[in-house]
Amino acid sequence: MPETRVNSSGQIALPPSILRYLDLHAGDRVEFHRTADGRVVLEKVGAPAPPPLLRPVGKSNIEEVDVEVEHSAEKPPRRTDS
C-alpha cells in the first residue's frame, strides 16, 4: 500500500492511486470510521452503499448435505460434442 506523511498542520495528501480508487476529486467530502479492532476507515461521503447480502425470506426448502470431494491429478476427458 502507498504511504504518505502528516505535515505540521496535521494534514495528509492522499496518494494518486488511492484518489483514483475512491474516485475522489477536489471538494469531495470524506468520513473516517473507527473499527472494533482499532483501524480507521476512510469513505467518500455520498458514495453508493454496496448491495445488500441476499437472505432467504421465510423457511428455505434447501437441505444441507455433507459432500466429499476427491482431487485427482488426471486431466478430465475432453468433450467431443461439437
PyMOL commands that place a pseudoatom at each C-alpha (Angstrom):
pseudoatom trace, name=CA, resn=MET, resi=1, chain=A, elem=C, hetatm=0, pos=[0.000, 0.000, 0.000]
pseudoatom trace, name=CA, resn=PRO, resi=2, chain=A, elem=C, hetatm=0, pos=[1.222, 3.514, -0.693]
pseudoatom trace, name=CA, resn=GLU, resi=3, chain=A, elem=C, hetatm=0, pos=[2.109, 5.721, 2.246]
pseudoatom trace, name=CA, resn=THR, resi=4, chain=A, elem=C, hetatm=0, pos=[2.263, 9.446, 2.917]
pseudoatom trace, name=CA, resn=ARG, resi=5, chain=A, elem=C, hetatm=0, pos=[3.389, 11.815, 5.681]
pseudoatom trace, name=CA, resn=VAL, resi=6, chain=A, elem=C, hetatm=0, pos=[1.453, 14.049, 8.052]
pseudoatom trace, name=CA, resn=ASN, resi=7, chain=A, elem=C, hetatm=0, pos=[2.524, 17.706, 7.697]
pseudoatom trace, name=CA, resn=SER, resi=8, chain=A, elem=C, hetatm=0, pos=[2.959, 20.161, 10.579]
pseudoatom trace, name=CA, resn=SER, resi=9, chain=A, elem=C, hetatm=0, pos=[-0.716, 21.203, 10.273]
pseudoatom trace, name=CA, resn=GLY, resi=10, chain=A, elem=C, hetatm=0, pos=[-1.883, 17.590, 10.690]
pseudoatom trace, name=CA, resn=GLN, resi=11, chain=A, elem=C, hetatm=0, pos=[-2.852, 17.278, 7.043]
pseudoatom trace, name=CA, resn=ILE, resi=12, chain=A, elem=C, hetatm=0, pos=[-2.083, 14.410, 4.692]
pseudoatom trace, name=CA, resn=ALA, resi=13, chain=A, elem=C, hetatm=0, pos=[-2.006, 14.190, 0.916]
pseudoatom trace, name=CA, resn=LEU, resi=14, chain=A, elem=C, hetatm=0, pos=[-3.625, 11.011, -0.385]
pseudoatom trace, name=CA, resn=PRO, resi=15, chain=A, elem=C, hetatm=0, pos=[-1.546, 9.158, -2.969]
pseudoatom trace, name=CA, resn=PRO, resi=16, chain=A, elem=C, hetatm=0, pos=[-2.910, 9.358, -6.546]
pseudoatom trace, name=CA, resn=SER, resi=17, chain=A, elem=C, hetatm=0, pos=[-3.692, 5.617, -6.612]
pseudoatom trace, name=CA, resn=ILE, resi=18, chain=A, elem=C, hetatm=0, pos=[-5.966, 5.993, -3.548]
pseudoatom trace, name=CA, resn=LEU, resi=19, chain=A, elem=C, hetatm=0, pos=[-7.659, 9.088, -5.025]
pseudoatom trace, name=CA, resn=ARG, resi=20, chain=A, elem=C, hetatm=0, pos=[-8.431, 7.118, -8.196]
pseudoatom trace, name=CA, resn=TYR, resi=21, chain=A, elem=C, hetatm=0, pos=[-9.575, 4.046, -6.268]
pseudoatom trace, name=CA, resn=LEU, resi=22, chain=A, elem=C, hetatm=0, pos=[-12.045, 6.088, -4.181]
pseudoatom trace, name=CA, resn=ASP, resi=23, chain=A, elem=C, hetatm=0, pos=[-12.927, 8.362, -7.137]
pseudoatom trace, name=CA, resn=LEU, resi=24, chain=A, elem=C, hetatm=0, pos=[-12.067, 11.406, -5.019]
pseudoatom trace, name=CA, resn=HIS, resi=25, chain=A, elem=C, hetatm=0, pos=[-11.752, 14.883, -6.528]
pseudoatom trace, name=CA, resn=ALA, resi=26, chain=A, elem=C, hetatm=0, pos=[-11.084, 18.374, -5.141]
pseudoatom trace, name=CA, resn=GLY, resi=27, chain=A, elem=C, hetatm=0, pos=[-14.031, 19.421, -2.974]
pseudoatom trace, name=CA, resn=ASP, resi=28, chain=A, elem=C, hetatm=0, pos=[-15.291, 15.890, -2.262]
pseudoatom trace, name=CA, resn=ARG, resi=29, chain=A, elem=C, hetatm=0, pos=[-16.079, 15.103, 1.364]
pseudoatom trace, name=CA, resn=VAL, resi=30, chain=A, elem=C, hetatm=0, pos=[-14.810, 12.059, 3.252]
pseudoatom trace, name=CA, resn=GLU, resi=31, chain=A, elem=C, hetatm=0, pos=[-15.680, 10.390, 6.558]
pseudoatom trace, name=CA, resn=PHE, resi=32, chain=A, elem=C, hetatm=0, pos=[-13.483, 8.475, 8.966]
pseudoatom trace, name=CA, resn=HIS, resi=33, chain=A, elem=C, hetatm=0, pos=[-14.770, 5.490, 10.944]
pseudoatom trace, name=CA, resn=ARG, resi=34, chain=A, elem=C, hetatm=0, pos=[-13.014, 3.558, 13.697]
pseudoatom trace, name=CA, resn=THR, resi=35, chain=A, elem=C, hetatm=0, pos=[-13.464, -0.194, 13.596]
pseudoatom trace, name=CA, resn=ALA, resi=36, chain=A, elem=C, hetatm=0, pos=[-13.697, -2.517, 16.600]
pseudoatom trace, name=CA, resn=ASP, resi=37, chain=A, elem=C, hetatm=0, pos=[-10.114, -3.653, 16.038]
pseudoatom trace, name=CA, resn=GLY, resi=38, chain=A, elem=C, hetatm=0, pos=[-8.770, -0.068, 16.160]
pseudoatom trace, name=CA, resn=ARG, resi=39, chain=A, elem=C, hetatm=0, pos=[-8.349, 0.576, 12.442]
pseudoatom trace, name=CA, resn=VAL, resi=40, chain=A, elem=C, hetatm=0, pos=[-9.528, 3.778, 10.775]
pseudoatom trace, name=CA, resn=VAL, resi=41, chain=A, elem=C, hetatm=0, pos=[-11.531, 3.555, 7.555]
pseudoatom trace, name=CA, resn=LEU, resi=42, chain=A, elem=C, hetatm=0, pos=[-11.825, 6.415, 5.043]
pseudoatom trace, name=CA, resn=GLU, resi=43, chain=A, elem=C, hetatm=0, pos=[-15.030, 6.577, 2.973]
pseudoatom trace, name=CA, resn=LYS, resi=44, chain=A, elem=C, hetatm=0, pos=[-16.255, 9.038, 0.383]
pseudoatom trace, name=CA, resn=VAL, resi=45, chain=A, elem=C, hetatm=0, pos=[-19.413, 10.830, 1.576]
pseudoatom trace, name=CA, resn=GLY, resi=46, chain=A, elem=C, hetatm=0, pos=[-22.379, 10.037, -0.646]
pseudoatom trace, name=CA, resn=ALA, resi=47, chain=A, elem=C, hetatm=0, pos=[-20.771, 7.016, -2.280]
pseudoatom trace, name=CA, resn=PRO, resi=48, chain=A, elem=C, hetatm=0, pos=[-23.328, 4.333, -3.111]
pseudoatom trace, name=CA, resn=ALA, resi=49, chain=A, elem=C, hetatm=0, pos=[-23.647, 1.623, -0.492]
pseudoatom trace, name=CA, resn=PRO, resi=50, chain=A, elem=C, hetatm=0, pos=[-22.636, -1.871, -1.506]
pseudoatom trace, name=CA, resn=PRO, resi=51, chain=A, elem=C, hetatm=0, pos=[-25.543, -4.128, -2.475]
pseudoatom trace, name=CA, resn=PRO, resi=52, chain=A, elem=C, hetatm=0, pos=[-27.175, -5.898, 0.464]
pseudoatom trace, name=CA, resn=LEU, resi=53, chain=A, elem=C, hetatm=0, pos=[-26.455, -9.548, 1.052]
pseudoatom trace, name=CA, resn=LEU, resi=54, chain=A, elem=C, hetatm=0, pos=[-29.198, -11.800, -0.232]
pseudoatom trace, name=CA, resn=ARG, resi=55, chain=A, elem=C, hetatm=0, pos=[-31.028, -13.521, 2.595]
pseudoatom trace, name=CA, resn=PRO, resi=56, chain=A, elem=C, hetatm=0, pos=[-33.792, -16.088, 2.208]
pseudoatom trace, name=CA, resn=VAL, resi=57, chain=A, elem=C, hetatm=0, pos=[-37.217, -14.900, 3.302]
pseudoatom trace, name=CA, resn=GLY, resi=58, chain=A, elem=C, hetatm=0, pos=[-39.016, -17.421, 5.473]
pseudoatom trace, name=CA, resn=LYS, resi=59, chain=A, elem=C, hetatm=0, pos=[-38.026, -21.049, 5.756]
pseudoatom trace, name=CA, resn=SER, resi=60, chain=A, elem=C, hetatm=0, pos=[-35.962, -22.462, 2.922]
pseudoatom trace, name=CA, resn=ASN, resi=61, chain=A, elem=C, hetatm=0, pos=[-36.616, -25.864, 1.401]
pseudoatom trace, name=CA, resn=ILE, resi=62, chain=A, elem=C, hetatm=0, pos=[-32.897, -26.367, 0.775]
pseudoatom trace, name=CA, resn=GLU, resi=63, chain=A, elem=C, hetatm=0, pos=[-31.182, -29.036, 2.873]
pseudoatom trace, name=CA, resn=GLU, resi=64, chain=A, elem=C, hetatm=0, pos=[-27.541, -29.019, 3.880]
pseudoatom trace, name=CA, resn=VAL, resi=65, chain=A, elem=C, hetatm=0, pos=[-25.687, -32.065, 2.617]
pseudoatom trace, name=CA, resn=ASP, resi=66, chain=A, elem=C, hetatm=0, pos=[-22.183, -33.241, 3.519]
pseudoatom trace, name=CA, resn=VAL, resi=67, chain=A, elem=C, hetatm=0, pos=[-20.100, -33.803, 0.398]
pseudoatom trace, name=CA, resn=GLU, resi=68, chain=A, elem=C, hetatm=0, pos=[-16.694, -35.400, -0.003]
pseudoatom trace, name=CA, resn=VAL, resi=69, chain=A, elem=C, hetatm=0, pos=[-14.508, -34.218, -2.859]
pseudoatom trace, name=CA, resn=GLU, resi=70, chain=A, elem=C, hetatm=0, pos=[-11.601, -36.211, -4.180]
pseudoatom trace, name=CA, resn=HIS, resi=71, chain=A, elem=C, hetatm=0, pos=[-8.912, -34.436, -6.168]
pseudoatom trace, name=CA, resn=SER, resi=72, chain=A, elem=C, hetatm=0, pos=[-7.204, -36.242, -8.996]
pseudoatom trace, name=CA, resn=ALA, resi=73, chain=A, elem=C, hetatm=0, pos=[-4.046, -35.361, -10.872]
pseudoatom trace, name=CA, resn=GLU, resi=74, chain=A, elem=C, hetatm=0, pos=[-5.584, -36.807, -14.047]
pseudoatom trace, name=CA, resn=LYS, resi=75, chain=A, elem=C, hetatm=0, pos=[-6.955, -34.442, -16.651]
pseudoatom trace, name=CA, resn=PRO, resi=76, chain=A, elem=C, hetatm=0, pos=[-10.710, -34.718, -17.272]
pseudoatom trace, name=CA, resn=PRO, resi=77, chain=A, elem=C, hetatm=0, pos=[-11.713, -36.257, -20.627]
pseudoatom trace, name=CA, resn=ARG, resi=78, chain=A, elem=C, hetatm=0, pos=[-12.159, -33.785, -23.487]
pseudoatom trace, name=CA, resn=ARG, resi=79, chain=A, elem=C, hetatm=0, pos=[-15.660, -33.020, -24.656]
pseudoatom trace, name=CA, resn=THR, resi=80, chain=A, elem=C, hetatm=0, pos=[-16.438, -34.243, -28.152]
pseudoatom trace, name=CA, resn=ASP, resi=81, chain=A, elem=C, hetatm=0, pos=[-19.971, -32.912, -28.655]
pseudoatom trace, name=CA, resn=SER, resi=82, chain=A, elem=C, hetatm=0, pos=[-19.025, -30.061, -31.019]
for i in range(1, 82): cmd.bond("trace and resi %d" % i, "trace and resi %d" % (i + 1))
show_as sticks, trace
zoom trace
